[in-house]
Each structure stands twice: as C-alpha cells, then as structure tokens.
C-alpha cells in the first residue's frame, strides 16, 4: 500500500507542562483514521505538532516521504488542510470563505481569484452541499452548515492530508451523520487521506478504517476499530466501566456505558 503520512519517534508539545512523546504510526492513501482518547491525552497537541503550529521536539513527520518540518508555510498549506472544531468566520459569504482555500496557490501580486480557483471552489461547494448557500453570510449558518463550509474550504486547498478536529462535537445526530458520511465518501472516492479527532467512540468505530488511542501523551494502541475498541483498553484509558458488542447490521464495534446506579445493582 502507498503510505502518505508517517510519524517517526515524534515528540511535540509544551516542555515543562505537557509533551507528546515518541509517537510513531503511518497512514495509507485514502485511509480514514480517527484519534481517540480522554481530555488531556494529547489529541489536539498532536494535530498542532503535525500542522507545525507547535515545533517538533524530536523525531520526524513525513508526507509522501518529504519532511513536513522542512516545508515552507506555503507548501504546508498546499498539502495539509485543517478544519478546526469552531469555525472562525468574519463578515463574508460562503463563497468568499471557501475561496480563501486557494490563497496558498496565489502568485505574488495576485489580488483576484483566477477562473481555475473559482472552478475548484465550485466543485467542492457542490460536493459538500453548500453551493446553494454561496451568497449567505457565514455568520448566518447553522453549526453543521459552517462545518460543511469549512470542509469545502479545506478541500479547495486540494490537500494530500485532511486534519479534522472534532468536526461533529457540537452537532445533532443528523448533522453528525451527514458530515461523517461525507468524509467517508471523500476518502473512498477521492482517495483523500483523513486524520480526525473524535470523542464519540461509537461514531469512531462505525466510520473509521483505523483508530489511534492516546493515553497521557503516549500512543497506547493503533489498529482496526475492533482491535482498539475493546472493554479492557477503554476502561484502562477512560477509567470508565463499559460493555462492548458488535453492531448486528454493520458488524462494527459498539460501546455501551454503565451508570453508577446500574453498577450498584449488579454488585
């Protein structure tokens, strides 16, 4: 298989406060990989290290065999796109916002988008379902619509790697499924490599090809959802009693929580 992204003995973070230590894994082209772990385990720190927002303390990060640390800001923006949990929008339309994804491709003294830029933005607005919202102000959109516009803007960068930081965390189940189905199609149909932070273990198990479980700044486990989402690892990492079963329709793992009241009854 074709490895697109690779971390080798990678460390980053905030020396003296929190450091992500000795992380190593690789992702193949077109894979949809989820990062799970409790708050404070290092998920967002890892993203900031990959994107270059935090400096690398040790090891290497590679994209298609090239060291990300040696890429210019422009090269990074052309190859890695990030969709944050909270979309920051100014007073602009959806179309204007999505077109900002073409900024890394602008030449010096270029002040207007080319016809190619506009065509690429059109393509991804159509693909993400926000084309009909093009003239709407970003501030007037729902949270789910803003996330879709954020994904459209990221795709307009035409990246090799798409980083998604909890894109469904504040959304209702309808928009959660809509966005995750979209990401699943992007990885399958476009061969886009996706790395996503996600809190909901059941959504992670249902949609992701592989999962990376972090624990206190270290990589505890990486594998298929069935390999990672077992009650022993989940209880050890989250300090919570769970039961794991298999979805009878999809065959994917499902995690059930057990309340304190129920546990007292069982005991």
C-alpha positions as CSV (number, residue, x, y, z in Angstrom):
1,X,0.0,0.0,0.0
2,X,1.0,3.6,-0.5
3,X,2.0,5.3,2.7
4,X,1.0,9.0,2.6
5,X,1.7,10.2,6.1
6,X,4.2,8.9,8.7
7,X,5.4,9.9,12.1
8,X,8.7,8.5,13.4
9,X,9.6,8.8,17.1
10,X,7.7,12.1,17.0
11,X,7.5,14.4,20.0
12,X,6.0,17.8,20.4
13,X,4.2,19.9,23.0
14,X,4.9,22.3,25.8
15,X,8.2,21.5,27.6
16,X,7.7,21.7,31.4
17,X,3.9,21.4,31.0
18,X,2.8,18.7,28.6
19,X,4.7,16.8,25.9
20,X,3.5,14.2,23.5
21,X,6.3,11.5,23.5
22,X,7.7,9.1,20.9
23,X,4.6,8.8,18.6
24,X,5.0,6.5,15.6
25,X,2.5,5.4,13.0
26,X,1.8,5.6,9.3
27,X,-1.4,6.2,7.3
28,X,-2.0,4.8,3.8
29,X,-3.5,6.8,0.9
30,X,-7.3,7.1,1.2
31,X,-7.5,5.9,4.8
32,X,-9.9,7.5,7.3
33,X,-8.2,7.4,10.7
34,X,-9.7,8.5,14.0
35,X,-7.8,9.7,17.0
36,X,-9.4,8.9,20.3
37,X,-8.5,9.4,24.0
38,X,-9.8,11.3,27.0
39,X,-9.3,15.1,27.5
40,X,-5.7,15.8,28.2
41,X,-4.4,12.7,26.4
42,X,-2.7,14.8,23.6
43,X,-5.0,14.7,20.7
44,X,-5.0,18.4,19.9
45,X,-1.3,18.7,20.7
46,X,-0.6,16.0,18.1
47,X,-2.6,18.0,15.5
48,X,-0.7,21.2,16.3
49,X,2.6,19.3,16.0
50,X,1.7,17.8,12.6
51,X,0.5,21.2,11.2
52,X,3.5,23.0,12.5
53,X,1.7,25.2,15.0
54,X,3.9,23.6,17.6
55,X,7.6,22.9,17.0
56,X,8.8,19.4,16.7
57,X,10.9,18.4,19.8
58,X,12.2,15.1,18.4
59,X,11.6,12.7,15.5
60,X,10.1,13.3,12.1
61,X,6.8,13.8,10.3
62,X,6.7,12.9,6.7
63,X,4.2,13.5,3.9
64,X,4.8,11.4,0.8
65,X,8.3,10.8,2.0
66,X,9.1,14.5,2.4
67,X,9.8,16.1,5.8
68,X,7.0,18.3,6.9
69,X,9.3,20.3,9.2
70,X,11.3,21.4,6.1
71,X,8.3,22.6,4.1
72,X,7.6,26.3,3.8
73,X,4.3,27.7,5.1
74,X,3.0,27.8,1.5
75,X,4.0,24.2,0.8
76,X,2.3,23.0,4.1
77,X,-0.9,24.9,3.2
78,X,-0.9,23.2,-0.3
79,X,-0.5,19.8,1.2
80,X,-2.2,19.8,4.6
81,X,-5.6,21.3,5.4
82,X,-7.0,21.7,8.9
83,X,-10.7,22.1,9.8
84,X,-11.0,23.2,13.4
85,X,-13.7,22.4,15.9
86,X,-15.0,26.0,15.9
87,X,-15.1,27.6,12.5
88,X,-13.8,31.2,12.8
89,X,-15.7,33.4,10.3
90,X,-15.7,37.1,9.6
91,X,-18.2,39.1,7.7
92,X,-18.1,37.2,4.4
93,X,-20.2,35.0,2.2
94,X,-19.8,31.2,2.0
95,X,-18.3,31.5,-1.5
96,X,-15.8,34.1,-0.3
97,X,-14.9,31.9,2.7
98,X,-14.4,28.8,0.5
99,X,-12.3,30.7,-2.0
100,X,-9.8,31.5,0.8
101,X,-8.7,27.9,0.4
102,X,-7.0,29.0,-2.8
103,X,-4.7,31.6,-1.1
104,X,-1.7,29.1,-0.9
105,X,-1.8,29.0,-4.7
106,X,-1.8,32.7,-5.4
107,X,1.2,34.2,-7.1
108,X,2.9,37.3,-5.9
109,X,0.9,40.5,-6.6
110,X,-2.2,38.4,-7.5
111,X,-5.2,40.1,-6.0
112,X,-8.1,38.3,-7.6
113,X,-9.1,34.6,-7.9
114,X,-8.5,33.0,-11.3
115,X,-11.1,31.1,-13.2
116,X,-9.4,27.9,-12.1
117,X,-9.7,29.0,-8.5
118,X,-13.4,29.7,-8.9
119,X,-14.0,26.3,-10.7
120,X,-12.2,24.4,-7.9
121,X,-14.3,26.2,-5.2
122,X,-17.5,25.5,-7.2
123,X,-16.5,21.8,-7.4
124,X,-16.1,21.4,-3.6
125,X,-19.1,23.6,-2.7
126,X,-21.2,21.2,-4.8
127,X,-19.5,18.1,-3.3
128,X,-20.1,19.3,0.3
129,X,-23.7,20.5,-0.4
130,X,-23.1,24.2,0.4
131,X,-23.4,25.6,-3.2
132,X,-26.9,26.8,-2.6
133,X,-25.6,28.7,0.4
134,X,-22.9,30.6,-1.5
135,X,-24.4,34.0,-1.1
136,X,-25.3,33.6,2.6
137,X,-23.2,35.2,5.3
138,X,-21.1,32.6,7.2
139,X,-22.4,34.0,10.5
140,X,-26.0,33.2,9.4
141,X,-25.3,29.5,9.0
142,X,-26.0,26.7,11.5
143,X,-23.1,24.9,13.1
144,X,-23.5,22.0,10.8
145,X,-23.5,24.2,7.7
146,X,-20.5,26.1,9.0
147,X,-18.6,22.8,9.3
148,X,-19.6,21.8,5.8
149,X,-18.3,25.2,4.5
150,X,-15.1,24.6,6.5
151,X,-14.6,21.2,4.8
152,X,-15.3,22.8,1.4
153,X,-12.7,25.4,2.1
154,X,-10.2,22.8,3.2
155,X,-10.8,20.7,0.1
156,X,-10.3,23.8,-2.1
157,X,-6.7,23.7,-0.9
158,X,-6.5,20.3,-2.7
159,X,-4.5,18.8,0.2
160,X,-2.8,15.4,0.5
161,X,-3.8,15.2,4.2
162,X,-7.0,16.5,5.8
163,X,-6.9,17.1,9.5
164,X,-10.3,17.4,11.3
165,X,-10.5,18.5,14.9
166,X,-13.8,17.1,16.4
167,X,-16.0,18.2,13.4
168,X,-19.1,16.7,14.9
169,X,-18.8,17.6,18.6
170,X,-21.5,20.2,18.9
171,X,-23.8,18.9,16.3
172,X,-27.1,17.0,16.4
173,X,-27.1,13.4,15.2
174,X,-28.5,14.4,11.7
175,X,-25.5,16.7,11.0
176,X,-23.1,14.3,12.6
177,X,-24.1,11.5,10.2
178,X,-24.2,13.9,7.3
179,X,-20.6,15.1,7.9
180,X,-19.2,11.7,8.6
181,X,-20.9,10.1,5.6
182,X,-19.3,13.0,3.5
183,X,-15.8,12.3,4.9
184,X,-16.2,8.6,4.3
185,X,-17.1,9.3,0.6
186,X,-14.2,11.7,0.3
187,X,-11.7,9.1,1.4
188,X,-13.2,6.4,-0.8
189,X,-14.0,8.3,-3.9
190,X,-11.2,10.9,-4.0
191,X,-8.5,8.8,-2.2
192,X,-8.2,11.6,0.4
193,X,-6.2,10.7,3.5
194,X,-8.1,11.8,6.6
195,X,-7.0,12.1,10.2
196,X,-9.8,13.1,12.6
197,X,-10.0,13.7,16.3
198,X,-13.3,12.3,17.6
199,X,-14.8,11.9,21.1
200,X,-17.7,9.7,20.3
201,X,-16.4,6.1,20.3
202,X,-19.4,4.7,18.6
203,X,-19.1,7.1,15.7
204,X,-15.4,6.4,15.5
205,X,-16.0,2.7,15.4
206,X,-18.7,2.9,12.7
207,X,-16.9,5.3,10.3
208,X,-13.1,5.0,10.7
209,X,-10.8,2.5,9.0
210,X,-8.3,2.6,11.8
211,X,-8.2,4.2,15.3
212,X,-5.3,5.7,17.2
213,X,-5.8,5.6,21.0
214,X,-3.8,8.1,23.0
215,X,-3.2,8.0,26.8
216,X,-1.4,10.6,28.8
217,X,0.8,11.8,25.9
218,X,1.6,8.4,24.6
219,X,0.3,6.1,21.9
220,X,-1.4,3.2,23.6
221,X,-2.8,1.4,20.6
222,X,-3.4,1.6,16.9
223,X,-5.5,-0.8,14.8
224,X,-8.9,-1.5,13.4
225,X,-11.9,-0.4,15.4
226,X,-12.4,-4.0,16.6
227,X,-8.8,-4.1,17.8
228,X,-8.9,-0.8,19.6
229,X,-12.4,-0.6,21.0
230,X,-12.4,-3.4,23.5
231,X,-13.5,-3.0,27.1
232,X,-10.1,-3.6,28.6
233,X,-8.3,-0.8,26.7
234,X,-11.3,1.6,27.0
235,X,-11.7,1.1,30.8
236,X,-7.9,1.5,31.3
237,X,-7.7,4.7,29.3
238,X,-11.0,6.4,30.2
239,X,-11.4,4.9,33.8
240,X,-15.0,4.1,33.0
241,X,-16.9,0.8,33.0
242,X,-18.1,-0.2,29.5
243,X,-19.5,-3.1,27.7
244,X,-18.5,-3.7,24.0
245,X,-20.7,-5.5,21.5
246,X,-21.0,-5.7,17.7
247,X,-23.5,-3.8,15.6
248,X,-25.7,-6.5,14.0
249,X,-26.1,-4.5,10.8
250,X,-22.6,-3.0,10.1
251,X,-20.5,-5.5,12.1
252,X,-18.7,-2.6,13.7
253,X,-18.0,-2.4,17.5
254,X,-20.4,-0.6,19.7
255,X,-19.6,0.7,23.2
256,X,-22.2,0.8,26.0
257,X,-21.8,2.8,29.1
258,X,-22.8,1.5,32.5
259,X,-24.1,4.0,35.1
260,X,-23.1,4.1,38.7
261,X,-26.6,3.2,39.7
262,X,-26.7,0.1,37.5
263,X,-23.3,-1.0,38.8
264,X,-24.6,-0.9,42.4
265,X,-27.5,-3.1,41.4
266,X,-25.2,-5.6,39.6
267,X,-22.8,-5.7,42.6
